[in-house]
Amino acid sequence: MTILRIDVDRNRCTGIGICESYAPDRFEVDDDGTLIVRGEDVSAAERDEIEQAVNGCPAAALRLVEVPA
């Protein structure tokens, strides 16, 4: 069994906040432009929302990775 986890490439993230617009409960860009991710593991219920955030990132700084449970 595997779980999905949000991975952020902080060197690529520009802090635009598109991910925040797709999944505001999971992503936040603070006043300094730093991305804050609330929890890394993705539940089945929120998978579509998180995938939209990942696919919508213009800097390709987000990805979903499968990790062993």
HTML snippet that shows the backbone in 3Dmol.js (N, CA, C, O; Angstrom):
<script src="https://3Dmol.org/build/3Dmol-min.js"></script>
<div id="view" style="width:600px;height:400px;position:relative"></div>
<script>
const pdb = `
ATOM      1  N   MET A   1       0.839  -1.188   0.000  1.00  0.00           N
ATOM      2  CA  MET A   1       0.000   0.000   0.000  1.00  0.00           C
ATOM      3  C   MET A   1       0.882   1.248   0.000  1.00  0.00           C
ATOM      4  O   MET A   1       1.917   1.301   0.664  1.00  0.00           O
ATOM      5  N   THR A   2       0.449   2.235  -0.752  1.00  0.00           N
ATOM      6  CA  THR A   2       1.184   3.500  -0.803  1.00  0.00           C
ATOM      7  C   THR A   2       0.249   4.650  -0.448  1.00  0.00           C
ATOM      8  O   THR A   2      -0.974   4.533  -0.515  1.00  0.00           O
ATOM      9  N   ILE A   3       0.861   5.750  -0.074  1.00  0.00           N
ATOM     10  CA  ILE A   3       0.106   6.976   0.165  1.00  0.00           C
ATOM     11  C   ILE A   3       0.669   8.060  -0.738  1.00  0.00           C
ATOM     12  O   ILE A   3       1.832   8.008  -1.137  1.00  0.00           O
ATOM     13  N   LEU A   4      -0.154   9.031  -1.053  1.00  0.00           N
ATOM     14  CA  LEU A   4       0.297  10.169  -1.847  1.00  0.00           C
ATOM     15  C   LEU A   4       0.760  11.266  -0.912  1.00  0.00           C
ATOM     16  O   LEU A   4       0.141  11.530   0.118  1.00  0.00           O
ATOM     17  N   ARG A   5       1.847  11.895  -1.284  1.00  0.00           N
ATOM     18  CA  ARG A   5       2.406  12.959  -0.472  1.00  0.00           C
ATOM     19  C   ARG A   5       2.732  14.153  -1.373  1.00  0.00           C
ATOM     20  O   ARG A   5       3.180  13.984  -2.507  1.00  0.00           O
ATOM     21  N   ILE A   6       2.503  15.348  -0.855  1.00  0.00           N
ATOM     22  CA  ILE A   6       2.832  16.581  -1.572  1.00  0.00           C
ATOM     23  C   ILE A   6       4.318  16.854  -1.401  1.00  0.00           C
ATOM     24  O   ILE A   6       4.837  16.855  -0.285  1.00  0.00           O
ATOM     25  N   ASP A   7       4.992  17.084  -2.515  1.00  0.00           N
ATOM     26  CA  ASP A   7       6.411  17.431  -2.493  1.00  0.00           C
ATOM     27  C   ASP A   7       6.568  18.813  -3.120  1.00  0.00           C
ATOM     28  O   ASP A   7       6.040  19.077  -4.200  1.00  0.00           O
ATOM     29  N   VAL A   8       7.298  19.690  -2.435  1.00  0.00           N
ATOM     30  CA  VAL A   8       7.504  21.057  -2.909  1.00  0.00           C
ATOM     31  C   VAL A   8       8.981  21.263  -3.212  1.00  0.00           C
ATOM     32  O   VAL A   8       9.837  21.006  -2.366  1.00  0.00           O
ATOM     33  N   ASP A   9       9.274  21.724  -4.414  1.00  0.00           N
ATOM     34  CA  ASP A   9      10.632  22.132  -4.763  1.00  0.00           C
ATOM     35  C   ASP A   9      10.732  23.617  -4.430  1.00  0.00           C
ATOM     36  O   ASP A   9      10.323  24.471  -5.217  1.00  0.00           O
ATOM     37  N   ARG A  10      11.270  23.907  -3.275  1.00  0.00           N
ATOM     38  CA  ARG A  10      11.321  25.293  -2.788  1.00  0.00           C
ATOM     39  C   ARG A  10      12.214  26.178  -3.651  1.00  0.00           C
ATOM     40  O   ARG A  10      12.067  27.400  -3.633  1.00  0.00           O
ATOM     41  N   ASN A  11      13.127  25.590  -4.398  1.00  0.00           N
ATOM     42  CA  ASN A  11      13.964  26.376  -5.305  1.00  0.00           C
ATOM     43  C   ASN A  11      13.180  26.855  -6.527  1.00  0.00           C
ATOM     44  O   ASN A  11      13.532  27.864  -7.139  1.00  0.00           O
ATOM     45  N   ARG A  12      12.125  26.135  -6.876  1.00  0.00           N
ATOM     46  CA  ARG A  12      11.318  26.508  -8.043  1.00  0.00           C
ATOM     47  C   ARG A  12      10.117  27.371  -7.688  1.00  0.00           C
ATOM     48  O   ARG A  12       9.647  28.156  -8.512  1.00  0.00           O
ATOM     49  N   CYS A  13       9.614  27.228  -6.453  1.00  0.00           N
ATOM     50  CA  CYS A  13       8.394  27.933  -6.048  1.00  0.00           C
ATOM     51  C   CYS A  13       8.619  29.444  -6.081  1.00  0.00           C
ATOM     52  O   CYS A  13       9.574  29.956  -5.496  1.00  0.00           O
ATOM     53  N   THR A  14       7.729  30.143  -6.771  1.00  0.00           N
ATOM     54  CA  THR A  14       7.835  31.601  -6.881  1.00  0.00           C
ATOM     55  C   THR A  14       6.844  32.325  -5.978  1.00  0.00           C
ATOM     56  O   THR A  14       6.847  33.554  -5.913  1.00  0.00           O
ATOM     57  N   GLY A  15       5.997  31.571  -5.280  1.00  0.00           N
ATOM     58  CA  GLY A  15       5.058  32.182  -4.338  1.00  0.00           C
ATOM     59  C   GLY A  15       3.888  32.896  -4.983  1.00  0.00           C
ATOM     60  O   GLY A  15       3.296  33.783  -4.369  1.00  0.00           O
ATOM     61  N   ILE A  16       3.544  32.532  -6.200  1.00  0.00           N
ATOM     62  CA  ILE A  16       2.424  33.167  -6.894  1.00  0.00           C
ATOM     63  C   ILE A  16       1.102  32.861  -6.200  1.00  0.00           C
ATOM     64  O   ILE A  16       0.236  33.730  -6.098  1.00  0.00           O
ATOM     65  N   GLY A  17       0.945  31.633  -5.724  1.00  0.00           N
ATOM     66  CA  GLY A  17      -0.239  31.278  -4.948  1.00  0.00           C
ATOM     67  C   GLY A  17      -1.371  30.633  -5.718  1.00  0.00           C
ATOM     68  O   GLY A  17      -2.489  30.551  -5.211  1.00  0.00           O
ATOM     69  N   ILE A  18      -1.111  30.176  -6.922  1.00  0.00           N
ATOM     70  CA  ILE A  18      -2.163  29.495  -7.670  1.00  0.00           C
ATOM     71  C   ILE A  18      -2.609  28.235  -6.929  1.00  0.00           C
ATOM     72  O   ILE A  18      -3.796  27.908  -6.914  1.00  0.00           O
ATOM     73  N   CYS A  19      -1.673  27.541  -6.325  1.00  0.00           N
ATOM     74  CA  CYS A  19      -2.027  26.347  -5.550  1.00  0.00           C
ATOM     75  C   CYS A  19      -2.989  26.699  -4.419  1.00  0.00           C
ATOM     76  O   CYS A  19      -3.896  25.931  -4.098  1.00  0.00           O
ATOM     77  N   GLU A  20      -2.783  27.847  -3.833  1.00  0.00           N
ATOM     78  CA  GLU A  20      -3.646  28.318  -2.745  1.00  0.00           C
ATOM     79  C   GLU A  20      -5.078  28.526  -3.237  1.00  0.00           C
ATOM     80  O   GLU A  20      -6.030  28.280  -2.497  1.00  0.00           O
ATOM     81  N   SER A  21      -5.232  28.973  -4.468  1.00  0.00           N
ATOM     82  CA  SER A  21      -6.580  29.189  -5.002  1.00  0.00           C
ATOM     83  C   SER A  21      -7.302  27.863  -5.265  1.00  0.00           C
ATOM     84  O   SER A  21      -8.526  27.797  -5.155  1.00  0.00           O
ATOM     85  N   TYR A  22      -6.560  26.813  -5.608  1.00  0.00           N
ATOM     86  CA  TYR A  22      -7.165  25.500  -5.834  1.00  0.00           C
ATOM     87  C   TYR A  22      -7.465  24.765  -4.531  1.00  0.00           C
ATOM     88  O   TYR A  22      -8.490  24.092  -4.417  1.00  0.00           O
ATOM     89  N   ALA A  23      -6.581  24.893  -3.556  1.00  0.00           N
ATOM     90  CA  ALA A  23      -6.722  24.132  -2.308  1.00  0.00           C
ATOM     91  C   ALA A  23      -6.334  25.005  -1.114  1.00  0.00           C
ATOM     92  O   ALA A  23      -5.284  24.794  -0.505  1.00  0.00           O
ATOM     93  N   PRO A  24      -7.173  25.977  -0.781  1.00  0.00           N
ATOM     94  CA  PRO A  24      -6.822  26.930   0.282  1.00  0.00           C
ATOM     95  C   PRO A  24      -6.687  26.306   1.668  1.00  0.00           C
ATOM     96  O   PRO A  24      -6.053  26.887   2.548  1.00  0.00           O
ATOM     97  N   ASP A  25      -7.274  25.134   1.869  1.00  0.00           N
ATOM     98  CA  ASP A  25      -7.124  24.473   3.164  1.00  0.00           C
ATOM     99  C   ASP A  25      -5.762  23.809   3.322  1.00  0.00           C
ATOM    100  O   ASP A  25      -5.346  23.489   4.435  1.00  0.00           O
ATOM    101  N   ARG A  26      -5.066  23.604   2.200  1.00  0.00           N
ATOM    102  CA  ARG A  26      -3.778  22.913   2.249  1.00  0.00           C
ATOM    103  C   ARG A  26      -2.585  23.807   1.944  1.00  0.00           C
ATOM    104  O   ARG A  26      -1.481  23.549   2.424  1.00  0.00           O
ATOM    105  N   PHE A  27      -2.794  24.861   1.145  1.00  0.00           N
ATOM    106  CA  PHE A  27      -1.690  25.721   0.733  1.00  0.00           C
ATOM    107  C   PHE A  27      -1.943  27.157   1.162  1.00  0.00           C
ATOM    108  O   PHE A  27      -3.072  27.647   1.124  1.00  0.00           O
ATOM    109  N   GLU A  28      -0.869  27.820   1.572  1.00  0.00           N
ATOM    110  CA  GLU A  28      -0.944  29.247   1.897  1.00  0.00           C
ATOM    111  C   GLU A  28       0.397  29.881   1.543  1.00  0.00           C
ATOM    112  O   GLU A  28       1.455  29.316   1.818  1.00  0.00           O
ATOM    113  N   VAL A  29       0.339  31.044   0.938  1.00  0.00           N
ATOM    114  CA  VAL A  29       1.553  31.812   0.674  1.00  0.00           C
ATOM    115  C   VAL A  29       1.574  32.943   1.682  1.00  0.00           C
ATOM    116  O   VAL A  29       0.655  33.760   1.735  1.00  0.00           O
ATOM    117  N   ASP A  30       2.641  32.984   2.491  1.00  0.00           N
ATOM    118  CA  ASP A  30       2.696  34.009   3.529  1.00  0.00           C
ATOM    119  C   ASP A  30       3.137  35.349   2.944  1.00  0.00           C
ATOM    120  O   ASP A  30       3.381  35.461   1.743  1.00  0.00           O
ATOM    121  N   ASP A  31       3.236  36.347   3.790  1.00  0.00           N
ATOM    122  CA  ASP A  31       3.561  37.704   3.343  1.00  0.00           C
ATOM    123  C   ASP A  31       4.935  37.804   2.686  1.00  0.00           C
ATOM    124  O   ASP A  31       5.186  38.720   1.903  1.00  0.00           O
ATOM    125  N   ASP A  32       5.826  36.861   3.005  1.00  0.00           N
ATOM    126  CA  ASP A  32       7.163  36.849   2.408  1.00  0.00           C
ATOM    127  C   ASP A  32       7.210  36.081   1.093  1.00  0.00           C
ATOM    128  O   ASP A  32       8.260  36.002   0.455  1.00  0.00           O
ATOM    129  N   GLY A  33       6.063  35.510   0.684  1.00  0.00           N
ATOM    130  CA  GLY A  33       6.029  34.727  -0.541  1.00  0.00           C
ATOM    131  C   GLY A  33       6.443  33.280  -0.351  1.00  0.00           C
ATOM    132  O   GLY A  33       6.675  32.564  -1.325  1.00  0.00           O
ATOM    133  N   THR A  34       6.536  32.846   0.901  1.00  0.00           N
ATOM    134  CA  THR A  34       6.917  31.469   1.198  1.00  0.00           C
ATOM    135  C   THR A  34       5.674  30.588   1.245  1.00  0.00           C
ATOM    136  O   THR A  34       4.678  30.933   1.881  1.00  0.00           O
ATOM    137  N   LEU A  35       5.746  29.460   0.571  1.00  0.00           N
ATOM    138  CA  LEU A  35       4.626  28.531   0.553  1.00  0.00           C
ATOM    139  C   LEU A  35       4.598  27.711   1.834  1.00  0.00           C
ATOM    140  O   LEU A  35       5.605  27.136   2.247  1.00  0.00           O
ATOM    141  N   ILE A  36       3.428  27.671   2.449  1.00  0.00           N
ATOM    142  CA  ILE A  36       3.193  26.842   3.626  1.00  0.00           C
ATOM    143  C   ILE A  36       2.237  25.733   3.202  1.00  0.00           C
ATOM    144  O   ILE A  36       1.161  25.999   2.667  1.00  0.00           O
ATOM    145  N   VAL A  37       2.640  24.492   3.447  1.00  0.00           N
ATOM    146  CA  VAL A  37       1.800  23.340   3.138  1.00  0.00           C
ATOM    147  C   VAL A  37       1.307  22.771   4.458  1.00  0.00           C
ATOM    148  O   VAL A  37       2.101  22.419   5.330  1.00  0.00           O
ATOM    149  N   ARG A  38       0.013  22.686   4.596  1.00  0.00           N
ATOM    150  CA  ARG A  38      -0.584  22.134   5.817  1.00  0.00           C
ATOM    151  C   ARG A  38      -0.789  20.632   5.638  1.00  0.00           C
ATOM    152  O   ARG A  38      -1.794  20.192   5.080  1.00  0.00           O
ATOM    153  N   GLY A  39       0.159  19.870   6.110  1.00  0.00           N
ATOM    154  CA  GLY A  39       0.105  18.412   5.984  1.00  0.00           C
ATOM    155  C   GLY A  39       0.589  17.964   4.622  1.00  0.00           C
ATOM    156  O   GLY A  39       0.256  18.571   3.605  1.00  0.00           O
ATOM    157  N   GLU A  40       1.366  16.912   4.603  1.00  0.00           N
ATOM    158  CA  GLU A  40       1.923  16.428   3.341  1.00  0.00           C
ATOM    159  C   GLU A  40       1.107  15.310   2.707  1.00  0.00           C
ATOM    160  O   GLU A  40       1.037  15.209   1.482  1.00  0.00           O
ATOM    161  N   ASP A  41       0.489  14.467   3.537  1.00  0.00           N
ATOM    162  CA  ASP A  41      -0.237  13.309   3.015  1.00  0.00           C
ATOM    163  C   ASP A  41      -1.590  13.730   2.445  1.00  0.00           C
ATOM    164  O   ASP A  41      -2.287  14.570   3.014  1.00  0.00           O
ATOM    165  N   VAL A  42      -1.944  13.132   1.317  1.00  0.00           N
ATOM    166  CA  VAL A  42      -3.163  13.490   0.591  1.00  0.00           C
ATOM    167  C   VAL A  42      -4.187  12.366   0.744  1.00  0.00           C
ATOM    168  O   VAL A  42      -3.900  11.210   0.433  1.00  0.00           O
ATOM    169  N   SER A  43      -5.359  12.707   1.216  1.00  0.00           N
ATOM    170  CA  SER A  43      -6.431  11.713   1.354  1.00  0.00           C
ATOM    171  C   SER A  43      -7.122  11.517   0.005  1.00  0.00           C
ATOM    172  O   SER A  43      -7.004  12.347  -0.896  1.00  0.00           O
ATOM    173  N   ALA A  44      -7.835  10.418  -0.114  1.00  0.00           N
ATOM    174  CA  ALA A  44      -8.572  10.139  -1.348  1.00  0.00           C
ATOM    175  C   ALA A  44      -9.609  11.221  -1.625  1.00  0.00           C
ATOM    176  O   ALA A  44      -9.862  11.558  -2.781  1.00  0.00           O
ATOM    177  N   ALA A  45     -10.204  11.761  -0.576  1.00  0.00           N
ATOM    178  CA  ALA A  45     -11.252  12.777  -0.729  1.00  0.00           C
ATOM    179  C   ALA A  45     -10.731  14.080  -1.315  1.00  0.00           C
ATOM    180  O   ALA A  45     -11.478  14.806  -1.970  1.00  0.00           O
ATOM    181  N   GLU A  46      -9.465  14.384  -1.088  1.00  0.00           N
ATOM    182  CA  GLU A  46      -8.924  15.651  -1.575  1.00  0.00           C
ATOM    183  C   GLU A  46      -7.964  15.487  -2.744  1.00  0.00           C
ATOM    184  O   GLU A  46      -7.342  16.458  -3.175  1.00  0.00           O
ATOM    185  N   ARG A  47      -7.838  14.290  -3.253  1.00  0.00           N
ATOM    186  CA  ARG A  47      -6.880  14.030  -4.322  1.00  0.00           C
ATOM    187  C   ARG A  47      -7.105  14.910  -5.551  1.00  0.00           C
ATOM    188  O   ARG A  47      -6.152  15.497  -6.063  1.00  0.00           O
ATOM    189  N   ASP A  48      -8.341  15.014  -6.034  1.00  0.00           N
ATOM    190  CA  ASP A  48      -8.618  15.815  -7.230  1.00  0.00           C
ATOM    191  C   ASP A  48      -8.225  17.274  -7.025  1.00  0.00           C
ATOM    192  O   ASP A  48      -7.617  17.890  -7.901  1.00  0.00           O
ATOM    193  N   GLU A  49      -8.572  17.817  -5.874  1.00  0.00           N
ATOM    194  CA  GLU A  49      -8.256  19.217  -5.565  1.00  0.00           C
ATOM    195  C   GLU A  49      -6.742  19.442  -5.538  1.00  0.00           C
ATOM    196  O   GLU A  49      -6.253  20.438  -6.073  1.00  0.00           O
ATOM    197  N   ILE A  50      -6.007  18.530  -4.923  1.00  0.00           N
ATOM    198  CA  ILE A  50      -4.554  18.664  -4.834  1.00  0.00           C
ATOM    199  C   ILE A  50      -3.922  18.474  -6.210  1.00  0.00           C
ATOM    200  O   ILE A  50      -2.968  19.175  -6.550  1.00  0.00           O
ATOM    201  N   GLU A  51      -4.434  17.544  -7.002  1.00  0.00           N
ATOM    202  CA  GLU A  51      -3.906  17.354  -8.355  1.00  0.00           C
ATOM    203  C   GLU A  51      -4.103  18.611  -9.198  1.00  0.00           C
ATOM    204  O   GLU A  51      -3.232  18.955  -9.996  1.00  0.00           O
ATOM    205  N   GLN A  52      -5.222  19.296  -9.037  1.00  0.00           N
ATOM    206  CA  GLN A  52      -5.441  20.554  -9.753  1.00  0.00           C
ATOM    207  C   GLN A  52      -4.404  21.593  -9.331  1.00  0.00           C
ATOM    208  O   GLN A  52      -3.879  22.323 -10.172  1.00  0.00           O
ATOM    209  N   ALA A  53      -4.112  21.660  -8.051  1.00  0.00           N
ATOM    210  CA  ALA A  53      -3.106  22.604  -7.563  1.00  0.00           C
ATOM    211  C   ALA A  53      -1.729  22.274  -8.132  1.00  0.00           C
ATOM    212  O   ALA A  53      -0.997  23.165  -8.563  1.00  0.00           O
ATOM    213  N   VAL A  54      -1.387  20.994  -8.130  1.00  0.00           N
ATOM    214  CA  VAL A  54      -0.095  20.558  -8.667  1.00  0.00           C
ATOM    215  C   VAL A  54      -0.009  20.885 -10.157  1.00  0.00           C
ATOM    216  O   VAL A  54       0.987  21.447 -10.612  1.00  0.00           O
ATOM    217  N   ASN A  55      -1.036  20.539 -10.908  1.00  0.00           N
ATOM    218  CA  ASN A  55      -1.034  20.776 -12.357  1.00  0.00           C
ATOM    219  C   ASN A  55      -1.126  22.253 -12.705  1.00  0.00           C
ATOM    220  O   ASN A  55      -0.692  22.659 -13.783  1.00  0.00           O
ATOM    221  N   GLY A  56      -1.682  23.060 -11.815  1.00  0.00           N
ATOM    222  CA  GLY A  56      -1.825  24.489 -12.068  1.00  0.00           C
ATOM    223  C   GLY A  56      -0.604  25.318 -11.729  1.00  0.00           C
ATOM    224  O   GLY A  56      -0.556  26.507 -12.042  1.00  0.00           O
ATOM    225  N   CYS A  57       0.382  24.707 -11.095  1.00  0.00           N
ATOM    226  CA  CYS A  57       1.579  25.458 -10.690  1.00  0.00           C
ATOM    227  C   CYS A  57       2.414  25.829 -11.917  1.00  0.00           C
ATOM    228  O   CYS A  57       2.944  24.943 -12.587  1.00  0.00           O
ATOM    229  N   PRO A  58       2.540  27.127 -12.224  1.00  0.00           N
ATOM    230  CA  PRO A  58       3.283  27.529 -13.418  1.00  0.00           C
ATOM    231  C   PRO A  58       4.791  27.299 -13.304  1.00  0.00           C
ATOM    232  O   PRO A  58       5.493  27.241 -14.314  1.00  0.00           O
ATOM    233  N   ALA A  59       5.283  27.169 -12.078  1.00  0.00           N
ATOM    234  CA  ALA A  59       6.714  26.941 -11.875  1.00  0.00           C
ATOM    235  C   ALA A  59       7.053  25.456 -11.772  1.00  0.00           C
ATOM    236  O   ALA A  59       8.220  25.092 -11.626  1.00  0.00           O
ATOM    237  N   ALA A  60       6.037  24.602 -11.849  1.00  0.00           N
ATOM    238  CA  ALA A  60       6.217  23.152 -11.691  1.00  0.00           C
ATOM    239  C   ALA A  60       6.966  22.829 -10.398  1.00  0.00           C
ATOM    240  O   ALA A  60       7.844  21.967 -10.368  1.00  0.00           O
ATOM    241  N   ALA A  61       6.599  23.539  -9.337  1.00  0.00           N
ATOM    242  CA  ALA A  61       7.267  23.366  -8.047  1.00  0.00           C
ATOM    243  C   ALA A  61       6.587  22.318  -7.171  1.00  0.00           C
ATOM    244  O   ALA A  61       7.124  21.935  -6.131  1.00  0.00           O
ATOM    245  N   LEU A  62       5.426  21.858  -7.579  1.00  0.00           N
ATOM    246  CA  LEU A  62       4.682  20.883  -6.787  1.00  0.00           C
ATOM    247  C   LEU A  62       4.588  19.563  -7.532  1.00  0.00           C
ATOM    248  O   LEU A  62       4.507  19.529  -8.760  1.00  0.00           O
ATOM    249  N   ARG A  63       4.601  18.489  -6.776  1.00  0.00           N
ATOM    250  CA  ARG A  63       4.338  17.176  -7.362  1.00  0.00           C
ATOM    251  C   ARG A  63       3.765  16.265  -6.292  1.00  0.00           C
ATOM    252  O   ARG A  63       3.953  16.486  -5.096  1.00  0.00           O
ATOM    253  N   LEU A  64       3.076  15.259  -6.737  1.00  0.00           N
ATOM    254  CA  LEU A  64       2.572  14.219  -5.850  1.00  0.00           C
ATOM    255  C   LEU A  64       3.468  13.002  -6.008  1.00  0.00           C
ATOM    256  O   LEU A  64       3.739  12.559  -7.124  1.00  0.00           O
ATOM    257  N   VAL A  65       3.920  12.473  -4.900  1.00  0.00           N
ATOM    258  CA  VAL A  65       4.774  11.291  -4.931  1.00  0.00           C
ATOM    259  C   VAL A  65       4.111  10.180  -4.129  1.00  0.00           C
ATOM    260  O   VAL A  65       3.448  10.430  -3.122  1.00  0.00           O
ATOM    261  N   GLU A  66       4.300   8.960  -4.589  1.00  0.00           N
ATOM    262  CA  GLU A  66       3.807   7.798  -3.858  1.00  0.00           C
ATOM    263  C   GLU A  66       4.909   7.317  -2.935  1.00  0.00           C
ATOM    264  O   GLU A  66       6.050   7.127  -3.355  1.00  0.00           O
ATOM    265  N   VAL A  67       4.555   7.122  -1.670  1.00  0.00           N
ATOM    266  CA  VAL A  67       5.508   6.614  -0.685  1.00  0.00           C
ATOM    267  C   VAL A  67       4.887   5.396  -0.003  1.00  0.00           C
ATOM    268  O   VAL A  67       3.667   5.319   0.143  1.00  0.00           O
ATOM    269  N   PRO A  68       5.718   4.452   0.410  1.00  0.00           N
ATOM    270  CA  PRO A  68       5.175   3.287   1.113  1.00  0.00           C
ATOM    271  C   PRO A  68       4.474   3.712   2.400  1.00  0.00           C
ATOM    272  O   PRO A  68       4.931   4.611   3.106  1.00  0.00           O
ATOM    273  N   ALA A  69       3.369   3.055   2.686  1.00  0.00           N
ATOM    274  CA  ALA A  69       2.612   3.370   3.903  1.00  0.00           C
ATOM    275  C   ALA A  69       3.291   2.776   5.122  1.00  0.00           C
ATOM    276  O   ALA A  69       2.801   2.935   6.240  1.00  0.00           O
TER     277      ALA A  69
END
`;
const viewer = $3Dmol.createViewer("view");
viewer.addModel(pdb, "pdb");
viewer.setStyle({}, {cartoon: {color: "spectrum"}});
viewer.zoomTo();
viewer.render();
</script>
